[in-house]
Amino acid sequence: MADPHLDGLGERARRGDPDALDELIELAAERGDTAELRRFADEGSATARDCLAELAVERGDLAELRRMADEGDSTARDCLAELTGG
């Protein structure tokens, strides 16, 4: 079943509303929706990248942090170094 609120947020975000995008990112982070966060990050959202790194840390997902660090994400690189002692 579609969620009219999410649909409305998505439409607003596509039109360039940064508040709607931030809310979508926050909701994705709360759900632990890494695919959605990756999509936003791939579209250039630094907020989504930070949320994705934070979620990876919470889950102990070193592979995700490595993937992000390999793509040049300094936050992921710092988190990975902290978790691995390197």
PDB file of N, CA, C and O in Angstrom:
ATOM      1  N   MET A   1       0.843  -1.171   0.000  1.00  0.00           N
ATOM      2  CA  MET A   1       0.000   0.000   0.000  1.00  0.00           C
ATOM      3  C   MET A   1       0.894   1.242   0.000  1.00  0.00           C
ATOM      4  O   MET A   1       1.830   1.329   0.795  1.00  0.00           O
ATOM      5  N   ALA A   2       0.620   2.172  -0.858  1.00  0.00           N
ATOM      6  CA  ALA A   2       1.401   3.399  -0.967  1.00  0.00           C
ATOM      7  C   ALA A   2       1.111   4.320   0.210  1.00  0.00           C
ATOM      8  O   ALA A   2       0.003   4.345   0.746  1.00  0.00           O
ATOM      9  N   ASP A   3       2.129   5.071   0.596  1.00  0.00           N
ATOM     10  CA  ASP A   3       1.991   6.030   1.682  1.00  0.00           C
ATOM     11  C   ASP A   3       1.927   7.424   1.055  1.00  0.00           C
ATOM     12  O   ASP A   3       2.918   7.896   0.496  1.00  0.00           O
ATOM     13  N   PRO A   4       0.761   8.089   1.144  1.00  0.00           N
ATOM     14  CA  PRO A   4       0.615   9.408   0.523  1.00  0.00           C
ATOM     15  C   PRO A   4       1.630  10.435   1.041  1.00  0.00           C
ATOM     16  O   PRO A   4       2.093  11.296   0.293  1.00  0.00           O
ATOM     17  N   HIS A   5       1.965  10.331   2.325  1.00  0.00           N
ATOM     18  CA  HIS A   5       2.944  11.262   2.901  1.00  0.00           C
ATOM     19  C   HIS A   5       4.301  11.087   2.221  1.00  0.00           C
ATOM     20  O   HIS A   5       4.929  12.064   1.812  1.00  0.00           O
ATOM     21  N   LEU A   6       4.749   9.827   2.102  1.00  0.00           N
ATOM     22  CA  LEU A   6       6.034   9.554   1.450  1.00  0.00           C
ATOM     23  C   LEU A   6       6.000   9.948  -0.017  1.00  0.00           C
ATOM     24  O   LEU A   6       6.967  10.499  -0.542  1.00  0.00           O
ATOM     25  N   ASP A   7       4.887   9.666  -0.673  1.00  0.00           N
ATOM     26  CA  ASP A   7       4.755  10.055  -2.077  1.00  0.00           C
ATOM     27  C   ASP A   7       4.890  11.565  -2.225  1.00  0.00           C
ATOM     28  O   ASP A   7       5.569  12.050  -3.130  1.00  0.00           O
ATOM     29  N   GLY A   8       4.244  12.297  -1.335  1.00  0.00           N
ATOM     30  CA  GLY A   8       4.316  13.758  -1.369  1.00  0.00           C
ATOM     31  C   GLY A   8       5.723  14.267  -1.098  1.00  0.00           C
ATOM     32  O   GLY A   8       6.192  15.202  -1.747  1.00  0.00           O
ATOM     33  N   LEU A   9       6.395  13.641  -0.133  1.00  0.00           N
ATOM     34  CA  LEU A   9       7.779  14.023   0.160  1.00  0.00           C
ATOM     35  C   LEU A   9       8.671  13.750  -1.046  1.00  0.00           C
ATOM     36  O   LEU A   9       9.516  14.569  -1.408  1.00  0.00           O
ATOM     37  N   GLY A  10       8.471  12.594  -1.658  1.00  0.00           N
ATOM     38  CA  GLY A  10       9.274  12.235  -2.838  1.00  0.00           C
ATOM     39  C   GLY A  10       9.087  13.237  -3.963  1.00  0.00           C
ATOM     40  O   GLY A  10      10.051  13.634  -4.617  1.00  0.00           O
ATOM     41  N   GLU A  11       7.861  13.640  -4.184  1.00  0.00           N
ATOM     42  CA  GLU A  11       7.573  14.619  -5.235  1.00  0.00           C
ATOM     43  C   GLU A  11       8.241  15.959  -4.914  1.00  0.00           C
ATOM     44  O   GLU A  11       8.847  16.590  -5.780  1.00  0.00           O
ATOM     45  N   ARG A  12       8.116  16.376  -3.658  1.00  0.00           N
ATOM     46  CA  ARG A  12       8.750  17.647  -3.257  1.00  0.00           C
ATOM     47  C   ARG A  12      10.268  17.576  -3.395  1.00  0.00           C
ATOM     48  O   ARG A  12      10.905  18.534  -3.836  1.00  0.00           O
ATOM     49  N   ALA A  13      10.843  16.433  -3.014  1.00  0.00           N
ATOM     50  CA  ALA A  13      12.296  16.270  -3.125  1.00  0.00           C
ATOM     51  C   ALA A  13      12.736  16.316  -4.586  1.00  0.00           C
ATOM     52  O   ALA A  13      13.754  16.929  -4.907  1.00  0.00           O
ATOM     53  N   ARG A  14      11.977  15.674  -5.469  1.00  0.00           N
ATOM     54  CA  ARG A  14      12.307  15.701  -6.900  1.00  0.00           C
ATOM     55  C   ARG A  14      12.247  17.113  -7.473  1.00  0.00           C
ATOM     56  O   ARG A  14      12.936  17.428  -8.443  1.00  0.00           O
ATOM     57  N   ARG A  15      11.427  17.950  -6.871  1.00  0.00           N
ATOM     58  CA  ARG A  15      11.321  19.352  -7.312  1.00  0.00           C
ATOM     59  C   ARG A  15      12.403  20.230  -6.695  1.00  0.00           C
ATOM     60  O   ARG A  15      12.473  21.427  -6.971  1.00  0.00           O
ATOM     61  N   GLY A  16      13.254  19.621  -5.852  1.00  0.00           N
ATOM     62  CA  GLY A  16      14.370  20.363  -5.282  1.00  0.00           C
ATOM     63  C   GLY A  16      14.165  20.896  -3.880  1.00  0.00           C
ATOM     64  O   GLY A  16      14.931  21.749  -3.431  1.00  0.00           O
ATOM     65  N   ASP A  17      13.144  20.414  -3.175  1.00  0.00           N
ATOM     66  CA  ASP A  17      12.886  20.869  -1.812  1.00  0.00           C
ATOM     67  C   ASP A  17      13.863  20.165  -0.855  1.00  0.00           C
ATOM     68  O   ASP A  17      13.722  18.968  -0.602  1.00  0.00           O
ATOM     69  N   PRO A  18      14.850  20.901  -0.322  1.00  0.00           N
ATOM     70  CA  PRO A  18      15.845  20.255   0.542  1.00  0.00           C
ATOM     71  C   PRO A  18      15.264  19.728   1.846  1.00  0.00           C
ATOM     72  O   PRO A  18      15.764  18.739   2.383  1.00  0.00           O
ATOM     73  N   ASP A  19      14.216  20.367   2.369  1.00  0.00           N
ATOM     74  CA  ASP A  19      13.589  19.882   3.603  1.00  0.00           C
ATOM     75  C   ASP A  19      12.929  18.527   3.384  1.00  0.00           C
ATOM     76  O   ASP A  19      12.997  17.652   4.247  1.00  0.00           O
ATOM     77  N   ALA A  20      12.297  18.355   2.237  1.00  0.00           N
ATOM     78  CA  ALA A  20      11.666  17.072   1.923  1.00  0.00           C
ATOM     79  C   ALA A  20      12.726  15.983   1.770  1.00  0.00           C
ATOM     80  O   ALA A  20      12.552  14.862   2.249  1.00  0.00           O
ATOM     81  N   LEU A  21      13.818  16.324   1.100  1.00  0.00           N
ATOM     82  CA  LEU A  21      14.906  15.353   0.936  1.00  0.00           C
ATOM     83  C   LEU A  21      15.472  14.956   2.290  1.00  0.00           C
ATOM     84  O   LEU A  21      15.700  13.775   2.550  1.00  0.00           O
ATOM     85  N   ASP A  22      15.700  15.947   3.158  1.00  0.00           N
ATOM     86  CA  ASP A  22      16.225  15.646   4.495  1.00  0.00           C
ATOM     87  C   ASP A  22      15.280  14.736   5.271  1.00  0.00           C
ATOM     88  O   ASP A  22      15.726  13.837   5.984  1.00  0.00           O
ATOM     89  N   GLU A  23      13.987  14.965   5.135  1.00  0.00           N
ATOM     90  CA  GLU A  23      13.021  14.128   5.847  1.00  0.00           C
ATOM     91  C   GLU A  23      13.026  12.702   5.291  1.00  0.00           C
ATOM     92  O   GLU A  23      12.942  11.739   6.052  1.00  0.00           O
ATOM     93  N   LEU A  24      13.124  12.570   3.980  1.00  0.00           N
ATOM     94  CA  LEU A  24      13.210  11.233   3.376  1.00  0.00           C
ATOM     95  C   LEU A  24      14.459  10.501   3.847  1.00  0.00           C
ATOM     96  O   LEU A  24      14.414   9.306   4.137  1.00  0.00           O
ATOM     97  N   ILE A  25      15.560  11.214   3.920  1.00  0.00           N
ATOM     98  CA  ILE A  25      16.812  10.610   4.388  1.00  0.00           C
ATOM     99  C   ILE A  25      16.674  10.176   5.842  1.00  0.00           C
ATOM    100  O   ILE A  25      17.087   9.075   6.208  1.00  0.00           O
ATOM    101  N   GLU A  26      16.096  11.035   6.667  1.00  0.00           N
ATOM    102  CA  GLU A  26      15.901  10.709   8.077  1.00  0.00           C
ATOM    103  C   GLU A  26      15.018   9.466   8.235  1.00  0.00           C
ATOM    104  O   GLU A  26      15.313   8.587   9.046  1.00  0.00           O
ATOM    105  N   LEU A  27      13.954   9.401   7.468  1.00  0.00           N
ATOM    106  CA  LEU A  27      13.060   8.240   7.538  1.00  0.00           C
ATOM    107  C   LEU A  27      13.766   6.969   7.077  1.00  0.00           C
ATOM    108  O   LEU A  27      13.585   5.906   7.670  1.00  0.00           O
ATOM    109  N   ALA A  28      14.563   7.076   6.029  1.00  0.00           N
ATOM    110  CA  ALA A  28      15.314   5.914   5.540  1.00  0.00           C
ATOM    111  C   ALA A  28      16.309   5.442   6.596  1.00  0.00           C
ATOM    112  O   ALA A  28      16.483   4.241   6.802  1.00  0.00           O
ATOM    113  N   ALA A  29      16.957   6.389   7.261  1.00  0.00           N
ATOM    114  CA  ALA A  29      17.911   6.037   8.314  1.00  0.00           C
ATOM    115  C   ALA A  29      17.208   5.354   9.482  1.00  0.00           C
ATOM    116  O   ALA A  29      17.711   4.373  10.030  1.00  0.00           O
ATOM    117  N   GLU A  30      16.048   5.875   9.860  1.00  0.00           N
ATOM    118  CA  GLU A  30      15.292   5.268  10.962  1.00  0.00           C
ATOM    119  C   GLU A  30      14.872   3.841  10.633  1.00  0.00           C
ATOM    120  O   GLU A  30      14.834   2.980  11.513  1.00  0.00           O
ATOM    121  N   ARG A  31      14.555   3.592   9.362  1.00  0.00           N
ATOM    122  CA  ARG A  31      14.152   2.247   8.929  1.00  0.00           C
ATOM    123  C   ARG A  31      15.352   1.341   8.697  1.00  0.00           C
ATOM    124  O   ARG A  31      15.196   0.128   8.551  1.00  0.00           O
ATOM    125  N   GLY A  32      16.548   1.919   8.662  1.00  0.00           N
ATOM    126  CA  GLY A  32      17.737   1.134   8.356  1.00  0.00           C
ATOM    127  C   GLY A  32      17.786   0.743   6.891  1.00  0.00           C
ATOM    128  O   GLY A  32      18.335  -0.301   6.539  1.00  0.00           O
ATOM    129  N   ASP A  33      17.217   1.574   6.043  1.00  0.00           N
ATOM    130  CA  ASP A  33      17.094   1.288   4.614  1.00  0.00           C
ATOM    131  C   ASP A  33      18.369   1.715   3.882  1.00  0.00           C
ATOM    132  O   ASP A  33      18.450   2.818   3.340  1.00  0.00           O
ATOM    133  N   THR A  34      19.359   0.820   3.878  1.00  0.00           N
ATOM    134  CA  THR A  34      20.641   1.158   3.266  1.00  0.00           C
ATOM    135  C   THR A  34      20.522   1.385   1.760  1.00  0.00           C
ATOM    136  O   THR A  34      21.234   2.226   1.210  1.00  0.00           O
ATOM    137  N   ALA A  35      19.654   0.667   1.098  1.00  0.00           N
ATOM    138  CA  ALA A  35      19.493   0.851  -0.353  1.00  0.00           C
ATOM    139  C   ALA A  35      19.007   2.269  -0.656  1.00  0.00           C
ATOM    140  O   ALA A  35      19.503   2.914  -1.579  1.00  0.00           O
ATOM    141  N   GLU A  36      18.054   2.742   0.108  1.00  0.00           N
ATOM    142  CA  GLU A  36      17.527   4.089  -0.108  1.00  0.00           C
ATOM    143  C   GLU A  36      18.586   5.139   0.228  1.00  0.00           C
ATOM    144  O   GLU A  36      18.743   6.125  -0.492  1.00  0.00           O
ATOM    145  N   LEU A  37      19.307   4.923   1.321  1.00  0.00           N
ATOM    146  CA  LEU A  37      20.363   5.863   1.680  1.00  0.00           C
ATOM    147  C   LEU A  37      21.452   5.889   0.613  1.00  0.00           C
ATOM    148  O   LEU A  37      21.963   6.957   0.277  1.00  0.00           O
ATOM    149  N   ARG A  38      21.813   4.713   0.073  1.00  0.00           N
ATOM    150  CA  ARG A  38      22.802   4.656  -1.012  1.00  0.00           C
ATOM    151  C   ARG A  38      22.330   5.436  -2.228  1.00  0.00           C
ATOM    152  O   ARG A  38      23.108   6.148  -2.863  1.00  0.00           O
ATOM    153  N   ARG A  39      21.050   5.295  -2.546  1.00  0.00           N
ATOM    154  CA  ARG A  39      20.502   6.001  -3.704  1.00  0.00           C
ATOM    155  C   ARG A  39      20.636   7.513  -3.515  1.00  0.00           C
ATOM    156  O   ARG A  39      21.072   8.220  -4.423  1.00  0.00           O
ATOM    157  N   PHE A  40      20.262   8.002  -2.338  1.00  0.00           N
ATOM    158  CA  PHE A  40      20.395   9.435  -2.073  1.00  0.00           C
ATOM    159  C   PHE A  40      21.866   9.864  -2.080  1.00  0.00           C
ATOM    160  O   PHE A  40      22.211  10.925  -2.602  1.00  0.00           O
ATOM    161  N   ALA A  41      22.722   9.028  -1.496  1.00  0.00           N
ATOM    162  CA  ALA A  41      24.153   9.346  -1.473  1.00  0.00           C
ATOM    163  C   ALA A  41      24.712   9.388  -2.891  1.00  0.00           C
ATOM    164  O   ALA A  41      25.488  10.282  -3.230  1.00  0.00           O
ATOM    165  N   ASP A  42      24.317   8.424  -3.715  1.00  0.00           N
ATOM    166  CA  ASP A  42      24.781   8.389  -5.101  1.00  0.00           C
ATOM    167  C   ASP A  42      24.299   9.600  -5.894  1.00  0.00           C
ATOM    168  O   ASP A  42      24.920   9.990  -6.883  1.00  0.00           O
ATOM    169  N   GLU A  43      23.196  10.189  -5.457  1.00  0.00           N
ATOM    170  CA  GLU A  43      22.669  11.391  -6.101  1.00  0.00           C
ATOM    171  C   GLU A  43      23.334  12.652  -5.563  1.00  0.00           C
ATOM    172  O   GLU A  43      23.003  13.760  -5.984  1.00  0.00           O
ATOM    173  N   GLY A  44      24.282  12.482  -4.624  1.00  0.00           N
ATOM    174  CA  GLY A  44      25.069  13.615  -4.155  1.00  0.00           C
ATOM    175  C   GLY A  44      24.763  14.124  -2.766  1.00  0.00           C
ATOM    176  O   GLY A  44      25.292  15.163  -2.371  1.00  0.00           O
ATOM    177  N   SER A  45      23.928  13.431  -2.010  1.00  0.00           N
ATOM    178  CA  SER A  45      23.581  13.910  -0.675  1.00  0.00           C
ATOM    179  C   SER A  45      24.652  13.527   0.354  1.00  0.00           C
ATOM    180  O   SER A  45      24.853  12.350   0.655  1.00  0.00           O
ATOM    181  N   ALA A  46      25.334  14.550   0.885  1.00  0.00           N
ATOM    182  CA  ALA A  46      26.314  14.317   1.940  1.00  0.00           C
ATOM    183  C   ALA A  46      25.630  13.831   3.215  1.00  0.00           C
ATOM    184  O   ALA A  46      26.195  13.026   3.955  1.00  0.00           O
ATOM    185  N   THR A  47      24.424  14.317   3.472  1.00  0.00           N
ATOM    186  CA  THR A  47      23.666  13.884   4.648  1.00  0.00           C
ATOM    187  C   THR A  47      23.381  12.390   4.576  1.00  0.00           C
ATOM    188  O   THR A  47      23.522  11.679   5.571  1.00  0.00           O
ATOM    189  N   ALA A  48      22.985  11.918   3.409  1.00  0.00           N
ATOM    190  CA  ALA A  48      22.713  10.485   3.237  1.00  0.00           C
ATOM    191  C   ALA A  48      23.988   9.673   3.417  1.00  0.00           C
ATOM    192  O   ALA A  48      23.958   8.597   4.016  1.00  0.00           O
ATOM    193  N   ARG A  49      25.109  10.177   2.905  1.00  0.00           N
ATOM    194  CA  ARG A  49      26.380   9.459   3.072  1.00  0.00           C
ATOM    195  C   ARG A  49      26.733   9.349   4.548  1.00  0.00           C
ATOM    196  O   ARG A  49      27.172   8.295   5.008  1.00  0.00           O
ATOM    197  N   ASP A  50      26.542  10.440   5.294  1.00  0.00           N
ATOM    198  CA  ASP A  50      26.845  10.411   6.728  1.00  0.00           C
ATOM    199  C   ASP A  50      25.932   9.429   7.460  1.00  0.00           C
ATOM    200  O   ASP A  50      26.385   8.687   8.331  1.00  0.00           O
ATOM    201  N   CYS A  51      24.652   9.426   7.108  1.00  0.00           N
ATOM    202  CA  CYS A  51      23.704   8.487   7.729  1.00  0.00           C
ATOM    203  C   CYS A  51      24.069   7.048   7.385  1.00  0.00           C
ATOM    204  O   CYS A  51      23.969   6.158   8.229  1.00  0.00           O
ATOM    205  N   LEU A  52      24.487   6.825   6.160  1.00  0.00           N
ATOM    206  CA  LEU A  52      24.868   5.484   5.733  1.00  0.00           C
ATOM    207  C   LEU A  52      26.102   5.014   6.502  1.00  0.00           C
ATOM    208  O   LEU A  52      26.169   3.859   6.923  1.00  0.00           O
ATOM    209  N   ALA A  53      27.069   5.900   6.684  1.00  0.00           N
ATOM    210  CA  ALA A  53      28.260   5.550   7.462  1.00  0.00           C
ATOM    211  C   ALA A  53      27.884   5.268   8.915  1.00  0.00           C
ATOM    212  O   ALA A  53      28.373   4.308   9.511  1.00  0.00           O
ATOM    213  N   GLU A  54      27.022   6.098   9.477  1.00  0.00           N
ATOM    214  CA  GLU A  54      26.585   5.904  10.860  1.00  0.00           C
ATOM    215  C   GLU A  54      25.861   4.566  11.028  1.00  0.00           C
ATOM    216  O   GLU A  54      26.081   3.846  12.003  1.00  0.00           O
ATOM    217  N   LEU A  55      25.013   4.252  10.085  1.00  0.00           N
ATOM    218  CA  LEU A  55      24.290   2.979  10.130  1.00  0.00           C
ATOM    219  C   LEU A  55      25.262   1.801  10.010  1.00  0.00           C
ATOM    220  O   LEU A  55      25.115   0.791  10.698  1.00  0.00           O
ATOM    221  N   ALA A  56      26.245   1.942   9.136  1.00  0.00           N
ATOM    222  CA  ALA A  56      27.246   0.879   8.982  1.00  0.00           C
ATOM    223  C   ALA A  56      28.027   0.675  10.279  1.00  0.00           C
ATOM    224  O   ALA A  56      28.319  -0.461  10.653  1.00  0.00           O
ATOM    225  N   VAL A  57      28.363   1.754  10.961  1.00  0.00           N
ATOM    226  CA  VAL A  57      29.065   1.654  12.243  1.00  0.00           C
ATOM    227  C   VAL A  57      28.182   0.935  13.255  1.00  0.00           C
ATOM    228  O   VAL A  57      28.637   0.023  13.946  1.00  0.00           O
ATOM    229  N   GLU A  58      26.920   1.344  13.342  1.00  0.00           N
ATOM    230  CA  GLU A  58      25.997   0.716  14.294  1.00  0.00           C
ATOM    231  C   GLU A  58      25.869  -0.777  14.047  1.00  0.00           C
ATOM    232  O   GLU A  58      25.737  -1.560  14.988  1.00  0.00           O
ATOM    233  N   ARG A  59      25.908  -1.167  12.785  1.00  0.00           N
ATOM    234  CA  ARG A  59      25.756  -2.581  12.429  1.00  0.00           C
ATOM    235  C   ARG A  59      27.080  -3.329  12.386  1.00  0.00           C
ATOM    236  O   ARG A  59      27.100  -4.548  12.214  1.00  0.00           O
ATOM    237  N   GLY A  60      28.174  -2.616  12.539  1.00  0.00           N
ATOM    238  CA  GLY A  60      29.487  -3.250  12.421  1.00  0.00           C
ATOM    239  C   GLY A  60      29.760  -3.720  10.999  1.00  0.00           C
ATOM    240  O   GLY A  60      30.463  -4.707  10.786  1.00  0.00           O
ATOM    241  N   ASP A  61      29.200  -3.008  10.032  1.00  0.00           N
ATOM    242  CA  ASP A  61      29.298  -3.391   8.623  1.00  0.00           C
ATOM    243  C   ASP A  61      30.578  -2.825   8.004  1.00  0.00           C
ATOM    244  O   ASP A  61      30.563  -1.787   7.341  1.00  0.00           O
ATOM    245  N   LEU A  62      31.680  -3.533   8.237  1.00  0.00           N
ATOM    246  CA  LEU A  62      32.973  -3.077   7.741  1.00  0.00           C
ATOM    247  C   LEU A  62      33.022  -3.068   6.216  1.00  0.00           C
ATOM    248  O   LEU A  62      33.687  -2.218   5.624  1.00  0.00           O
ATOM    249  N   ALA A  63      32.329  -3.999   5.580  1.00  0.00           N
ATOM    250  CA  ALA A  63      32.324  -4.046   4.115  1.00  0.00           C
ATOM    251  C   ALA A  63      31.718  -2.763   3.537  1.00  0.00           C
ATOM    252  O   ALA A  63      32.238  -2.209   2.569  1.00  0.00           O
ATOM    253  N   GLU A  64      30.633  -2.301   4.124  1.00  0.00           N
ATOM    254  CA  GLU A  64      30.007  -1.059   3.641  1.00  0.00           C
ATOM    255  C   GLU A  64      30.930   0.129   3.871  1.00  0.00           C
ATOM    256  O   GLU A  64      31.068   0.991   3.003  1.00  0.00           O
ATOM    257  N   LEU A  65      31.563   0.175   5.042  1.00  0.00           N
ATOM    258  CA  LEU A  65      32.491   1.266   5.311  1.00  0.00           C
ATOM    259  C   LEU A  65      33.672   1.232   4.353  1.00  0.00           C
ATOM    260  O   LEU A  65      34.124   2.281   3.892  1.00  0.00           O
ATOM    261  N   ARG A  66      34.180   0.034   4.045  1.00  0.00           N
ATOM    262  CA  ARG A  66      35.283  -0.077   3.081  1.00  0.00           C
ATOM    263  C   ARG A  66      34.850   0.387   1.698  1.00  0.00           C
ATOM    264  O   ARG A  66      35.586   1.096   1.011  1.00  0.00           O
ATOM    265  N   ARG A  67      33.646  -0.020   1.295  1.00  0.00           N
ATOM    266  CA  ARG A  67      33.129   0.387  -0.008  1.00  0.00           C
ATOM    267  C   ARG A  67      33.067   1.904  -0.093  1.00  0.00           C
ATOM    268  O   ARG A  67      33.494   2.505  -1.079  1.00  0.00           O
ATOM    269  N   MET A  68      32.530   2.510   0.953  1.00  0.00           N
ATOM    270  CA  MET A  68      32.401   3.963   0.966  1.00  0.00           C
ATOM    271  C   MET A  68      33.774   4.639   1.011  1.00  0.00           C
ATOM    272  O   MET A  68      34.010   5.624   0.311  1.00  0.00           O
ATOM    273  N   ALA A  69      34.668   4.109   1.831  1.00  0.00           N
ATOM    274  CA  ALA A  69      36.019   4.683   1.928  1.00  0.00           C
ATOM    275  C   ALA A  69      36.740   4.575   0.588  1.00  0.00           C
ATOM    276  O   ALA A  69      37.439   5.500   0.175  1.00  0.00           O
ATOM    277  N   ASP A  70      36.565   3.443  -0.086  1.00  0.00           N
ATOM    278  CA  ASP A  70      37.185   3.263  -1.400  1.00  0.00           C
ATOM    279  C   ASP A  70      36.656   4.262  -2.428  1.00  0.00           C
ATOM    280  O   ASP A  70      37.337   4.585  -3.401  1.00  0.00           O
ATOM    281  N   GLU A  71      35.435   4.746  -2.202  1.00  0.00           N
ATOM    282  CA  GLU A  71      34.844   5.760  -3.085  1.00  0.00           C
ATOM    283  C   GLU A  71      35.268   7.173  -2.679  1.00  0.00           C
ATOM    284  O   GLU A  71      34.842   8.155  -3.287  1.00  0.00           O
ATOM    285  N   GLY A  72      36.116   7.269  -1.638  1.00  0.00           N
ATOM    286  CA  GLY A  72      36.630   8.567  -1.232  1.00  0.00           C
ATOM    287  C   GLY A  72      35.906   9.232  -0.085  1.00  0.00           C
ATOM    288  O   GLY A  72      36.149  10.406   0.195  1.00  0.00           O
ATOM    289  N   ASP A  73      35.019   8.514   0.591  1.00  0.00           N
ATOM    290  CA  ASP A  73      34.267   9.098   1.698  1.00  0.00           C
ATOM    291  C   ASP A  73      35.154   9.170   2.942  1.00  0.00           C
ATOM    292  O   ASP A  73      35.506   8.141   3.520  1.00  0.00           O
ATOM    293  N   SER A  74      35.511  10.388   3.349  1.00  0.00           N
ATOM    294  CA  SER A  74      36.422  10.560   4.480  1.00  0.00           C
ATOM    295  C   SER A  74      35.786  10.159   5.811  1.00  0.00           C
ATOM    296  O   SER A  74      36.478   9.660   6.699  1.00  0.00           O
ATOM    297  N   THR A  75      34.475  10.373   5.960  1.00  0.00           N
ATOM    298  CA  THR A  75      33.795   9.966   7.195  1.00  0.00           C
ATOM    299  C   THR A  75      33.857   8.458   7.351  1.00  0.00           C
ATOM    300  O   THR A  75      34.161   7.955   8.433  1.00  0.00           O
ATOM    301  N   ALA A  76      33.571   7.734   6.279  1.00  0.00           N
ATOM    302  CA  ALA A  76      33.638   6.271   6.321  1.00  0.00           C
ATOM    303  C   ALA A  76      35.067   5.803   6.599  1.00  0.00           C
ATOM    304  O   ALA A  76      35.282   4.854   7.353  1.00  0.00           O
ATOM    305  N   ARG A  77      36.039   6.478   5.982  1.00  0.00           N
ATOM    306  CA  ARG A  77      37.439   6.115   6.205  1.00  0.00           C
ATOM    307  C   ARG A  77      37.812   6.302   7.669  1.00  0.00           C
ATOM    308  O   ARG A  77      38.489   5.455   8.252  1.00  0.00           O
ATOM    309  N   ASP A  78      37.371   7.413   8.267  1.00  0.00           N
ATOM    310  CA  ASP A  78      37.669   7.669   9.684  1.00  0.00           C
ATOM    311  C   ASP A  78      36.993   6.653  10.588  1.00  0.00           C
ATOM    312  O   ASP A  78      37.595   6.162  11.542  1.00  0.00           O
ATOM    313  N   CYS A  79      35.726   6.338  10.281  1.00  0.00           N
ATOM    314  CA  CYS A  79      34.999   5.336  11.075  1.00  0.00           C
ATOM    315  C   CYS A  79      35.663   3.976  10.972  1.00  0.00           C
ATOM    316  O   CYS A  79      35.803   3.267  11.969  1.00  0.00           O
ATOM    317  N   LEU A  80      36.069   3.617   9.769  1.00  0.00           N
ATOM    318  CA  LEU A  80      36.722   2.327   9.552  1.00  0.00           C
ATOM    319  C   LEU A  80      38.035   2.253  10.328  1.00  0.00           C
ATOM    320  O   LEU A  80      38.337   1.234  10.951  1.00  0.00           O
ATOM    321  N   ALA A  81      38.805   3.322  10.289  1.00  0.00           N
ATOM    322  CA  ALA A  81      40.063   3.354  11.033  1.00  0.00           C
ATOM    323  C   ALA A  81      39.821   3.213  12.521  1.00  0.00           C
ATOM    324  O   ALA A  81      40.559   2.510  13.211  1.00  0.00           O
ATOM    325  N   GLU A  82      38.791   3.878  13.019  1.00  0.00           N
ATOM    326  CA  GLU A  82      38.470   3.799  14.438  1.00  0.00           C
ATOM    327  C   GLU A  82      38.030   2.399  14.843  1.00  0.00           C
ATOM    328  O   GLU A  82      38.409   1.906  15.906  1.00  0.00           O
ATOM    329  N   LEU A  83      37.225   1.754  13.986  1.00  0.00           N
ATOM    330  CA  LEU A  83      36.735   0.418  14.315  1.00  0.00           C
ATOM    331  C   LEU A  83      37.806  -0.659  14.208  1.00  0.00           C
ATOM    332  O   LEU A  83      37.777  -1.647  14.942  1.00  0.00           O
ATOM    333  N   THR A  84      38.743  -0.467  13.299  1.00  0.00           N
ATOM    334  CA  THR A  84      39.761  -1.494  13.072  1.00  0.00           C
ATOM    335  C   THR A  84      41.087  -1.173  13.748  1.00  0.00           C
ATOM    336  O   THR A  84      42.037  -1.954  13.680  1.00  0.00           O
ATOM    337  N   GLY A  85      41.142  -0.005  14.407  1.00  0.00           N
ATOM    338  CA  GLY A  85      42.368   0.370  15.080  1.00  0.00           C
ATOM    339  C   GLY A  85      43.468   0.781  14.120  1.00  0.00           C
ATOM    340  O   GLY A  85      44.643   0.834  14.482  1.00  0.00           O
ATOM    341  N   GLY A  86      43.059   1.076  12.865  1.00  0.00           N
ATOM    342  CA  GLY A  86      44.067   1.404  11.857  1.00  0.00           C
ATOM    343  C   GLY A  86      43.939   2.781  11.447  1.00  0.00           C
ATOM    344  O   GLY A  86      44.702   3.247  10.601  1.00  0.00           O
TER     345      GLY A  86
END
